[in-house]
């Protein structure tokens, strides 16, 4: 399936990883982007094995060994959606995680949802019952390696409405062609 960001049919459908720390709005914005772009959406939280969820619920940060099979499953989803496009929300906090994902789907691009600790903490506090407790926010920021200039993607400030974030992506992705 081909479509451009504006739906005109001139480019392959986007294959996006909406990334950022917990509470940045990855799932909400990812779903809104997918709807706007007319492609499937998946939430990487749904790919975590029960042991990972139990560990995070207990307030323990995941390590690279915990994340490897989870990232492999996400990479496989991206590869399966390469032709028709898709959007998946995934923290992808480290460059090596993003490299692992792009190894499965070389045309995948990242949308890094960036925000201050204060903005993210406020958002996280409004999510009672989520398995990622607010206490792990500091470890998320400590782990985060922002997109490098050589990595495929863009950074968008999340201190704006969902519609504004989606429109900023559409405007910036369209101008990058």
N, C-alpha and C positions, 0 to 999 in steps of 0.2 A: 504494500500500500504506500502510495506517495502522497504527501501533502506538505505544504510549507507551514511555518508557524502561524501564518494568517489563514491557512486552509485553501490556498490557491492552487495546490497540486504541483508545485515545482520542486520539491525536495523530499527526501525520505522522511517519514514520520519521526519525530524526536524520540530518542532513547535516553531518558534522564534518570539520574540518581539525585534526589533531593536530600542533601546532607546537612549535618550540624549537630550541635549538642542536644541532649534531651531537653525538651521544652521549647525548642526553637520554632516549632510548628511544622515539622517535616510531614507528618501525616495529613494534617489539614490542608497545607499548601500543596502537597503532592497530589492529593485527591482533586483539588481545585484545578491544578495545572493539567492533570490527565483529562478532566472533563472539558476544559477549554480546548485542549489539543485533540480531543477525540481518540484517545488511546487508553489502553487498560492501565489500571493502577494496582499496585501491591504495597503492602506495609511490611517492611523488613522485620518488625516485631513479631509478625506471624510466622517467621522462619526460625525463631529461636527454639532450640530444644528445651524441654522442661527443666533440665539441670541449669541452664543459663538463667531462666526466669526465676527459679528458686534462689539462685545465687544473688541476683540483683534485688529480689524481694527482701532478702536477708541483709541488704545494705552492702554487699560485697561487689566491688568492681570486677568486671570480666577481664581476663587476661587474653593474650594473643592465642593461646591454645584453645580457649573457649570460643573465641571469635572465628577461628579458621574454618570449621565446617559450616558455620552460619554464613560466612561470606561466600563460601563455595556454592551454597544453595541459592544465594542472591545472585551470584554470577551466572548460574545456570538459568535462572529466571530471565535475566537480561539477555542471555544468548538465545533463549527461546522466543524472545520478543524483538529480536534484532530487525527482522524484516518489516513487521507491522508497527513497531514503535511501542513505547510504554514508559511509565513513570513509576519508580519505586522510591519509597522513603527509606533511608539507611544512614545511620550516623556517619559512617566512613570517616572517622576522626583522624586516622593516620594515613599518610601518603601510601604506605605499603598496602593498606586495605584497599585503597582506590586503585592501585596498580593491580591487585589481585582481581578486582571487579572488571577492569578494562582488559585484563588477560582473557576473560570470557567473552567480552563484547567490546571490541576495539573502538566502535563508534559511539559508545556511551559518553555522555557529558554530565558534568556535575553542576548542581545549583546549590551553592553553599549559603544557607540561611544564617546570617551573622547578626549578632546582637550583643549588647553589653550584659554583664552578669546580672545587673539589676533588672533589665527587661526580661531576661530568660527566667530568673528566679520568680518574678511576678507571674509569668505565664505558667511556670511549673506548679506554683502554689494553687493555681486554679484547676489542677487535674487530680483531685482526690481519688485514691484507689489505683492509680497507675503503678505498675510493678517497679518502675524506676523511681526510688524515693528522692526527694529534693536533696538529701544529704550527699548524694553522689554527684551533684552538680559540679563541685570543685574538682573532682577527679576527671569529669568530662572536659572541663576547660584545660586542665593540666595535660590531658592526652591530645587535645585538638592540635593538629598541624594544618594551618590554613592552606588552601589551594596554592600551589606554586605557580609562577607565571607560565611554566611549561605544561601545566596540567589543563586538560580540556574542560572549561566551565567558566562560571561567573559567580560573583559574590553579590548577594542582595541583602540589604538591611531589613530585618524583620520588624522594626519598630514602625510599622504601618499596617494598614488593613490587608487582609488576605487578597482582596481584589486588586489592591495596589501592587502587591508583590507579584501576582500573576501577570498583571499588565506590564510591570517592569521587565519581567522575563521575556514576554512576547516582544516588547519594543527592542530590548537589547539583543535578543537572539536574531530577530529579523534584520537588525542593522549590521550584524556580524557577517552576513552573507555577502 
